[in-house]
Amino acid sequence: MDTKKAVKRIEDLTKELNHYNHQYYIENTSEVSDFEYDKRLKELQDLEEKFPELAATNSPTKRVGGDITKKFQTVKHEYPMLSLSNTYSEEEIVEWENRVKKLVPGKVNYVCELKYDGVAIGIRYENGALVQAITRGDGTQGEDVSANVKTIRTIPLKLKGNYPEVFEIRGEIFFPLENFNTLNKSREENGEELFANPRNSASGTLKMQDSKVVSERGLDCFLYGIYGRDLPAEGHYDSVINAGEWGFKIPTPEKKYLKKTDSIEGIMEFIHYWDENRVDLPFEIDGVVIKIDDYSQQEELGNTAKSPRWAIAYKFKTEQA
C-alpha cells in the first residue's frame, strides 16, 4: 500500500473506530461484534507501525495504551480549579440558598448533581480534538496526564456536532465498582496487597507511568463543567446537555444524576433521594453538589479565595461497614 492509500485507510478506520467506541461506551449499543472491532483496530495499528509519520496523537490505538511517562509535567490551569465548600448539615444548605436569593436579583435556578468519589480532571479541546488533560493539583496547577486519560474509553478523542473552537471541560474520573472488585480479586489471587478503596485506586492508576496498565484497569469518567469564551449556553444545565451532544459521557437527568430546580424543596428532594439510593449505583458518591445555573449570576456571586460562592456540596455521613 502506498502512502496516499494509507492516509485514506487510516482516516476511514479512525472515523469508524471512534464511532463504534462512542456507541459502545456512551450509548451502550453496538453495530459490530468485538471480533470486527478488534480486527479494524489491529489493521490501524499495523498501518501506523508501517507508516509512523501518519500516526495521529489522538488515534484510537491510544486507547490500548503503551506510552511510558517518566515524569508528569506540571501545568498551570487557565481557569483555577477551586474546591467546593462542604457541609453535612441540611440547615446550612437552607442558609446558603437564602443567602443566594438575597444577593442575586431575579429568579434563581439550581442544578443538583452527584458528588463523585474520584479524581477531578480538566481536559482541553481545540477544534474538536483532545489536546491536554490536567489533574486538579493544588487548584492553581496540576499534572499533565494526557497519555493516561486517552486510554479511558468514555472520554472522546474527537468531538462531534457543533462544539466551541476552544474550551475546557471538567469532571471526575472514577473506578466503576465492578472493575475495582475484579482488580482486587486478581490481586488477591496473585498474593498482592488489596487496594483500600476505588477513589485512591483511581488516583493511583491515573498517575501510573505505563498507560497500557491504565487502559487495562477500566477507569470511567463523567464530564460536566464547561469553561471557555463564547460558550453556546447561558447556564450550567444547558452546557451539560450540550456536552452530551458533542460526544461526552454526561450525568443525565433521565438517570436522575442531574436535576434543575427553582426551590429548596427540589434541592432537598434530590439530597434525600440519593442518600437513600446511592447504594444501588455502579460507582461511589460521597454527596451531592448544588450549583447556581445561570452563568451571569455565578459571576455576580464570584468566589472566595478557595471556593465559588455559587456552589456548595452536601456530604453524606459515611456508611459504616
PyMOL commands that set and color helices and strands:
alter all, ss='L'
color gray80, all
select helices_A, chain A and resi 3-25+34-50+52-54+60-64+90-103+146-149+177-189+198-206+211-217+236-246+253-255+264-280+295-301
alter helices_A, ss='H'
color red, helices_A
select strands_A, chain A and resi 74-76+86-87+110-116+119-126+129-135+141-143+166-174+220-227+258-261+285-292+311-315
alter strands_A, ss='S'
color yellow, strands_A
deselect
rebuild
show_as cartoon
